[in-house]
Amino acid sequence: MHHKQFQAVPNMKMWPESRNPIVEPPEVRKMPGNSPKNRRREIGEVRNAGKLPRMETVMTRSICRRANHNKRNCPKNP
């Protein structure tokens, strides 16, 4: 449990000055190897035109032809 409570400081001007150096993020390094490239699409070209997202497809079992289950959790599994 925390016994001390911290009081909020209204704005940055009231923050105490620090003598520590300012920490900068590391430089972005180019990874070795060929970088992945995306093909430039034509104007009006739809992305993934013939491919449906997996979340919209209904999974059916081919043996019992019922939806929303597979071989592992089929109610008619012998």
N, C-alpha and C positions, 0 to 999 in steps of 0.2 A: 504494500500500500504506500502511496505517496502521502507524506505528511505536509509537505510544503506546497503552497499554491503560488503560481506565477501570475503576476499582474500584467495585463496587456499594455503594450506601449502604443500610443495613438498613431504615431507616424515615424518615418525613418529618421527624421531630423533629431528625434529624441533618443535614438539608439546610442549606446556608448561607443566611443572611438576605439578601434582595435589597433594594436601595434603589429599584429601578424600580417605577413604578406597576403595579397589577394590570391586566392587559388583559382587558376585558370583550368579549363577542361583540356584533356590531352589532344594533340593534333590528330586529325583524321588521316590515317595511313591508307594508301592504296594497296589492296590485297593482291598477292601474286596470282598470275594466271589471267585468262581472258575474262573480261567483264561481261555479264549477261546483257544482251541487247534485245529490245523489243522492236518488232517490225512496225514501220510507220503505216498506219491504217489510212485508207482512202476516206474522203469526206462522205459521211453518211454510212460508213461501214459499221456494222454492229459487232461488238465483241462477243466471241463464243456463240455465233449465230446458230449452229446446229447442236449445241450442247446444253442440256438442261441441268440446273443445279440439283445435286443429289437430295437436298432436303424436300424438294417438291415431288419426288417420285415415290410411288407406293410400292413397297416390297411385298410380293406375293410368292407363295410356295407353289412350285410346279405340280406337286403330287396332289395336294388337297385343294388348290386354287383359292385359298382364303388369304386375305390381306393382313398386313402388319405383323407377320411373324416369319421365322425361317425354320430350317430343319431342326435346330437345337430345341426351340421352344414351341414346336407344333403340338396342338392338343391331340392330333390323331397319330402321333408318333408311335410306331409299333415297338 
